[in-house]
């Protein structure tokens, strides 16, 4: 049948479900691309593995009669065509890249859930008023190329495409070269304008925390995302012989690091219960057992839901480094400055109502982790749907989500997007 948008009744909507088996099988199929021995996934941004995942996603899209495309920032779009192809589309998705020892659900769940919704609508012959588009944002994780969320930042105009393309990974490969290789792998793929207008955005994701599981709720209605700042710090000392250089004359960069780290953990990490402070990367040079270290490079991740506190603590990081670096010198380079944001109240209500309609308990929840939805929120009404992950574990090989929760989140996404497909009464604005 051809379900004209205006004829989709509430009774019809209530009976609609995504194909839970197909959704799960596709998640497991993508988990085999970049699979690790411990059961996780290593699928780095713009890698051969991500190119393979694109190929799989595009094959599934074409089988369903959907239209794949990309943009200059390496974002993948899969569209269910609407009657007005020039109107701003509705987007739903997340990302396909993973941490080096990541799990099977982080990011990829939101992309496959969105594809499943579009496939379900296409199979029922729905032609929405505007395009409904599944999106996989480029380099959300930031593990190969730093910082993360490059695709959504470039799309939203937060970071220029030139700045994104200039970044290099640890092996010296530039985003420019990796992006060009990605596009070369799909020469026939239509190219969209970077940063086109969007009507609304919804992202489904595992919680990456323990709250839903602890409260025995299946659906999290995400109220917003806590703010985040990241910094690169380079401590410069002087190389010396470990056996001949007296302690009093040393400019030991690692010793300076221990003082700085102690002060940062005490003041920043201990500021209040809401703060999240992490030194997540450390490099010592020359990293030789009989040489006084001349340089230490570290990466700091700072998060807090209160933007005023986040700004204050961010300023204190530089001050503490200056205070405790001597006789060495410390240079602090800000990388990410993403304030806390809230999500659209009407979409939050729609998510809650969708959860109730399929009999699932829901609760409001603040996202402690960052997501691409952060950059979409200033552009259009945006929201996120969380489902539980076992023990709150993510960014680990044993990350896990139950199949019934995976299906429930996708069914909620379906019901949130149905009004945009032209449900008549109660249709989206």
N, C-alpha and C positions, 0 to 999 in steps of 0.2 A: 504494500500500500504506500501511497504518498501522503504522509501526515502533514498537510499544510499547517504552518505555524499557528494560525489563529484557531485551529480546530482541536488542539490538544487539550482535553478536558482534565480537570483535577482527578476524576475517577481513573482516567487513563494513566496519569502521572503516578498515582498511588500504586498501580500494578507494575510499574516499570522497575526493573532491576538490572544492574550490570551483570555480565557473565563472570561470576566469581572464579570459576575454574580457569577460564582464559586469562583473567587478570593475574592469578597466581602463577600460572605456567609461564607467562611472559616475564614476570619478575624473576623467576628462576632461570629462564633462558638468558636474560641479560646478566644475571649473577655469574654465569659461566664465562662471560667475556671479561677477562682480567681476574679470574678466580685465583685465590690464594690457597696454599696447602691447608690452612686452618679453617677453611670454609668461608672466608671473607672475600673481599674484592679490592683489587688495585687497578683502578681505571682512571688514570691521570688526565687532566684537561688537555685536549688537543693531541692526545697520544694515538697510537695505532689502535689501542683498545677502544678509545672513544669513537674513533672513525668506524670501527666495526659495530659499535652499538648504534651509531647513526644509521648504518646500512640496514640493520635489523629493524629499527623503528620505521624507516622509510618503506621497507618492504611491507610491514604490517599496515602502514597508512595507505599504500597504494591498493592493497587487497581490499580495504574497506571503502575505496573510492574517495579518500581524503587527499588533500593537496599539500605536499611538503614544500618548504622554501627555507631560505636562510637570510642572513644579513652580513654586513661587513665585519661585525664583531663575533661571528661564529655562533650565533644563537640559532637553534633549530626550531622552525615553526611547522605545525601540521594543522591544516584548516579544514573544518566542515563548512563548505561555502554557504553563504547566506544570500538572500535575494538582493540585498544592497551591498555590492562588493566594495563600494567606496566609503561606506560608513565605518566608524571606529569599531574594531572587533572586540569580543570578550576573550580574554586570555586565561588559561589555567595551566599550571605546570610546576616545574622545579628544575632540577639539574641531573645530569647523567654522570658527572665526574665524581670520584671518591677520594677519600684519604688513602695513603699507601697501604694501610692495613685496615681498611674500612669494612662496612657491612653491606648486606644485600638490599637495604631498604632506604637508607639515607639519601634523599634527593630523588633517586630513581623512582621511588614509589609515587611521588606526586606527578611525574611525567607519565608513567604507565597508567595511573588512575585517570588522568586527563584523556589519554588516548583511548582508554576503555570507554569513557563516557561518550566521546565523539563516535566511536565505533558503534555503540549501542544506539545512538541517535540516527546514525547513517543507516543502520540495518532496519530501522523503523521508518525510513523514508522521510525523516524530518528535514525540512529546508528552513532554517531559522531566518529571522529578518536581517541579521548581520552575521558575519563570520564568527564562529566559535573556534578558538585556536588553542591547540596544545603547544606549549613552549618548553624547550630545554635550554636553560641559560648556560652560557659558556663560563667555565672556571669559577663555580661558586666556592669551592673548597679552598683555593689558594695554596694548595700543598705543593704544586709544581711551580706555578707562577704566582708571586705575591704582589699585591694583596688579592684576596678572593673577590667573588661577585663581579668580575670584570665585565661579563656580558650584560648583566642588568645595569651596572653602573654606566657603561657606554650607551646603552639604550636610553637611560634616563638623563643622560647629559651630566652625570656626576663626575665622570672622568672622560677625558677626550680619547678618541680612538688612537690618536698618535701616541699619547702617553701609554695606553694599553699595549700597543704594538712594540713599544721600545723595551718592555720588561723582558728579562732573560731568566732562564731557570738555572739550576746549580751546574748544569753542563754547558752553559753558555748559549743554549738555543733560545732565540728570541720568540716572543709571541707572534711577531710578524711572520717569521718563517713557518712556525707551526700553524698559524691561521691560513697562510697561503697553501700549505700542504693539505689542510682539511678541505678547503674549497676546491683544490685541484682534484681531490678524490671524488667530487660530486659536480662535474662540470655542467651538467644539465639542470642543476637545481636552480629554481628561480630565486633571484636576489631581491629582497625587500629593502625599502628605505630604512635606515637605522633611526629608531626612535619615533615610529609612526604613532598617531593618537590611539588610545585604548579606552574602551568604554568601562571595563571593570577587569579586575584580576583576582583569582582565587588560587591558593596554593595548598595542596594537601601534603602532609609530612608526618613522619613519626615524631613523637614528642622530644626524644633525646633527653629525657629526664624521667623521674619516677612518680610524678604526681598523679597522673591518670590511673596508673596501675594501683597505686596505694589507695586511691579513692574508689576503685572498681568502676570507673567510668570509661566508656569506649570512645567518646568524642570530646575533644577539647575545642572550645570556641576561643580562639586566640584573640586576646584584647590588644596586644601590641608586642613589640620586641624591645628588650632592654638595650641601652646604648653601649657602644663599643669603641674603644680606641686601641690602636696598635702602634708600636714604636720599634724601630731598629736602634740599638745602642752599640756603638763601637768604642771600646776602651783601649787607648793607645799607651803602651809602655815602652820598654826597651829590652831587646834581647840580651842575654848574658849567659856566661858559663855557670852551671849549677854548682860546680865544685870550687870555683875560685872567686866569684863575686860575693863580697860580704853583704849581709842582709841590709845593713844600713845604707848601702849605696844602690840598692835595687829599685828599679821602676817596674815592678812585677804587675802586669795587667791582670793576672788571675787573682792575685792578692787584693787588688783594687776591686775586682768583681765581687769577691766575698763580702767586702764592706758594703758595697752598693746594694748587693742582693739582700743582705741582712736588713739594711735600712728600708728597702722597698717592701719586703715581706712584713716587717714590723709596722710601718706606718700606712702603706697603701693596702696591703693584704689584710691588715687588722683594723681597718677604718670602721667598718660596721658589718653586720651580718649579711647585708645585701651585696657587698662588693665581691667581684670575682677577679683575682689577680693571678697571672700565670707567666712564668718565664719558660717558654715552650721550646726554644731553640738556643743552643749554645755551641759556639765554635771557638776553639783555642788554637792560637798559632804561636810557634811552629808545631805545637803538640808533640814535642819530643821529650823523653824522660829526663834528659840531662841539660835542658835549656830553659832558662827563665822565660816565661811567656811574654811576648811583646804585644800581643793583640788578643782581645776577647770580643767576640761579636755575639749579641743576644737579641732575641725577639721577645717583646712584652705584649701580652694580651690583657686588656683592662676592660671590665664591663660593670655597669651599674644602671638600674632603672631610672634613677634621678639624674637628669641632665646637668643640674647645678653641681651635684657631687662629682659626677664624671668629669666635668671641666676642671674642678678644683684639684682632683687627684691627678689628672693629666698634667697640670702645671707643676705639681709637686714632684713628679717623676724627674723632670729636668733639674729641679733645684737639688734634689737628693743626690743625683748623679754628680753634679758640680761639687757638692759638699764633700762627698766621700771618695772622689776619684784620686785626689792628690797622693803621691807625686805624679800620678798618671793623668791623662786627659780623657774625658768622655764626651762623645758627640751623640746627641739624641736626634733622630730623624722620625717625625710623625709619618705614619703610613695610612692608617684608616682613622677617620673621624666620623662616626655614624651615631648621631644622637638617638635616644629612645623615640619610638613612634607608636601611635595608636592606629587601630584599624576601623574601617567604616562601620558605624553602629547598625545600619540597616542590613549589611551583609552578615554581621555577627548574629543578628536576630534570625536571618534566613537560615543560617547554619544550625542554630538551636532548634528552630522549627522543623528543619529537615531531619535532625536526629530524632526528635520526638515522633515524627511521622513513620519512622522505621523501628520505633520501640527501643532506641538506644539512649542510655543515660549520658548527659552532657554536663560540662562545667566550664566556666570561664577560666582562662589560664594565660599567664604572661609567658612569652617565649624567652627563655634564657639564652638560647642560641640565635645567631644571626641567620637571616634568610634573604633571598632575592626579593621577597615581598616588601622588605624594608624600602627598597628603591622604587617600587611601584606605587606605594601608598601616597606619595605627593603628586602622582600623575593622574590617578583615577581612584574610584572606590575600590578598596582592596581588603582582602581578608585571608585568614589561614584556618585550616582544619587539621587538628592533631588527632592521631591515634596512639595508643600505648606502645611502648617497646619494653621488652622483658627486662626487669630490674633497672630500667632507665638507661641501659647501656647503648651507646652509639660511638661511632668512630672506632670500632673494634670489630674483629672478625666474628665474635659471637653475638653481635647485634641481631635481634630477632623481633619479629612482629607476628602475631597469630593470624592465620588465614582469615578467620571470621572477622577480625578487626580490620584487616586490609580491605575486605569486601565492604564492611560497614562504612568506612571512610569514603570509599568510592561511590557508594550509594548516596551518601550525604552530598558529595560533590555533584552527582547527577541531579539531585533535587534542587540544589542551589543554582545550577546552570539552566534548568528547565525553563524558568521564566524568561531567560534571555533567548531561548529557542522559540519564544512566542507562545506562551501558554494561555494567552487570553486573559481571563480573570486572574488578578494577582501577578500580572506580568511585571518584569523588571522595569525600572524607570529608564 
